[in-house]
Amino acid sequence: MISPHPAVRARAAFLVCLALLFVLAALVSCTGLPKKPQPGYTSAQLDSFLVISIHTKFLQRVDLDIEEARVNPEIWDKLPDTAKRSSARMLAWYCAKNGNRQDAQPNVTVVNEENGETLARYNEVLGYSAE
């Protein structure tokens, strides 16, 4: 049996991981925009999101001190708006639950890992805003 070229295998693995990220974001997202803040996520949900995000190379780094998440811009650009919103919200809750300011409202700035450009912001009170 002939095995596929490594580049073909890598692309297939990337697409499978991207699909998993879409599925996870769809599972945790809400239909429509909430009128008021919803309760946060469980530790298990946040852990699952982080494992998949890191495995797919979507999430490059989270700085809890400044509530900033650096993401792969190629993957971010391919995500639908609902997945971007859900991802930003989950990252904000991750920062709130694991950072030094655990009494603060969930908040995060999503940044392009390559050039430092702000891609989006999420605050539990103000909501999601794409830059």
Order of alpha helices (4+ residues) and beta strands (2+ residues): alpha-alpha-beta-beta-alpha-alpha-beta-beta-beta
